[in-house]
Amino acid sequence: MDEILRVLIADDHPVFRDGLRTLLGSLPGVELVGEAEDGDAAVQLAAKLAPDVVLMDLGMPGRSGIDATRAITSHQPDVGVLVLTMFEDDDSVFSAMRAGARGYLLKDADRGELARAIESIGHGDAIFGAGVARRVQAFFAASAGVRLDPFPELTAREREILDRIARGESNGAIAARLGISGKTVRNHVSTILAKLMVADRSQAIVRAREAGLGSEPAARRDGAVLGDAR
């Protein structure tokens, strides 16, 4: 990794935090910047420390990991939340994704899988464990042909970016038009993919156009073309 990724741990189990602390300390290019024992502390520390990645447990006292994820991602879209939990039921998986989590791994994930997930999410991608990915694929397959609008799970900014993606605009063009950084656009795109439960940008475009977004052809928008996969 070419840059230091700042990581915040949010978990109420001291032994698990100890293990994560040891793991993070062994990874090149990763810095542990803080630890939270509950959801409220996670939100506060994320606002104070502005980490690149938050490792979020779901079953914490007080504010849940889902609520904490929603609070963090709504106010800090550049922060990537990676859920680390023992819960693998559909409700937990999809609630986390709708809350804005860009990754979801079970706590028994091996060192390599966790390291790759931290790096990917820290650089604006979305990543899910194999079992979770199969659930998402099954859900998407079952939902094929069902029109889901008007995407109530998306924020106003996310809907605006999805609309521009559906028009064929690149991330660079979107960033310039909205006056935000390219990294912020990439992070929004990753969150949109996760919330819509689609595998890639192309599927997001299909879903968006089926819902009536992106009605203005790309060819009419100063030659903008599809690009920037994320």
N, C-alpha and C positions, 0 to 999 in steps of 0.2 A: 504494500500500500504506500502511496506517495505522500499521504498526509496523515496526521494524527486524528483518529476518530475518538471523540469524547463520549464516554458511555456512563449512563446513570442506571443503577440497579434499584428496582422497586420490588421488594419481596419481604414478607413478614417472618420468614424462617431463617434464623441466624446461621444454621448449618449450611443451608443452600446458598446463602449469601457468601459464606466463607468459601465455598467451592467455586462460585462465580468469580470472586475476588482473585483467587489463585489462578483460575483459567485466564482471566483478562490480563493479569500480570505477566503471563507467559506469551501473550500474543504481541508480535511486533506491530507498531503503528496504532496501538490501542491504549487509551488512558482512562482509567476509572476516575470519574470526577465527583461521585457522590453515591450515597445509599439512602433509600427511603424504606421505612417499615410499614407504611400504609399508603392508601391512595391519596389522601390529602397532602402528605409530605411529598409524594411523587410529583404532584401538580406544582407545589410551591418550589421544590428544588429544580424542576424543569424550567420554570420561569426565571429562576435566579441564575442557573448555571448554563442554560442554553446548550444542552448536550446534542450531539449528532444522533445518538441512539439511546432509547430507554428500553431496558429489559424489564418487561412488565408481567408480574404475576396477576392472575385474575381474582383469586380468592383471598383478598386481604381484608382486615378489619376496617370499619369506617367506610369511606368511599371505595367502591369496588374498582377493580382494575379496568373494567369496561368504562365506568364513568370517568375514571382518571384519564384513560386513553382519549376519550371524547373531549375532555377539557383541554388536554395538552395539544391535540392535533387541531382543534378549532382555533386556538390562539397562537400556536407555533407550528405552522404547516411544514417548516423545514426540519422539524424533529421527527425522526422515524421511530415508531414504537414497534418493538419486537415482543410479542407475547410469548412468555415461557410458562407453561402451565401443565398440570396433570389432567385437565379437562379436555376431552376430545369429542364431546357431543356436538351435534349440529348447532344447537342454540348458542353455545359458547363460541364456536368458530365464527359463525356468521354475525353474531352480535359484536365480536371484536373487530371484524372486518368493516362492518357498518359504522363502528365508532371511529374508524380511521387507522387501525393497525395496519402496518405494511408488511408484517411477518407474523407467523404463528408456528411455534415449535413446541413439542412436548418436552418435559423436563428430562426425559431419558435420551434426548438427542446426544450424539457423540460430540467430542471436542471439535472435530473437523467440520461437522455440520453447523454447529453454533458459530464457529469462527467465520465460515463462509457467509452465514446469514447476517452477522454483524457488519461485515465488510460490504455486502450487497446493499443492505438497507442504509448504511451510512453514506453510500454513494447514490441514493435516490431510487433504488430498485425495490421491488416487492418480492418476497420469498416465503414459501410455505413448505412445511415438512411433507414427505411423500403421502402419508395417510391423510393429512389435511387437504393436500392438492387433489387427491382422489375424490374426496367429499365435494369439493368445489366443482370438479368436472362433472360429477354425477348430478349435482344440483343444476348446473348450467344445461346439461343434456335434457334433464326433465323439464326445464323451463323453455326449451327451444320452441319458438313460434308464439310464445306468450308475450304480448306487448306489456312492458313495465314502464309506465310513465306516471307522473313526471319526475322520476328519480328523487323522491323526497329525502333519501338518505344523503344526498349531496348538498353541500353548502352553496350559497349563491355564487361564490367565486369558482367553485368546482364545476357548477353547471355552465358558467360562462366559458371556462376553459374547455369543457367537453364539447360545447357548441362550436368552438373554433377548431378543435381537433376534427370534428365531423365535417367542417368546411374544407378540410385539407391543409390547414395551416401547420407549419412546423413549430417546434418548441421555441426556436429563435424568433420567429415572427410573432408568436403569442406574447413572448416576453417583451418585445419591443412595443407591441400595441398596448399592453396593459401596464407598462412601466415597472415591471418586476424583473428579478434576475432569472437567468436560465435555470439555475439550480432550483429556485422556488417553483418554476413551472414543472420541472422534472419530478419534484416531490409531489406536487398536486396530481400529476398524471398517474404516478404510482398509487396514490391514495384512491383516485377515481377507479383504477383497474380493480383494486381490492374491494372497494365498496360495491361495484357493479358485479363482482365475482366473475370477471372475464380474464382470460389468460394473457391477452396482449392488446395492443393499440387497435389492431384491425377489428377485433371483436367489439371493442368499445365503440368504434365508429359505426359498426352495423347496428348495435343497440341504440345509439344516439339517433341515427337516421330513421330507424323504425319508429322512434318516439317523436319524430318531427323536428329534431335539432339539425343544424347544419344545412338548412334549406338553400343557402346561397352557394352556388357551385364554386369549387376551388379555382376554376379557370378565370373567374371574374374577380378574384382577389389578388390583383397585381402579380399573377403568375405563381402564387403560392402552391407548393406541392407537398405531398405526404413526405414526412421525414422525421428524424429524431425519434427513433423507436420508443424512447422513453423520455 
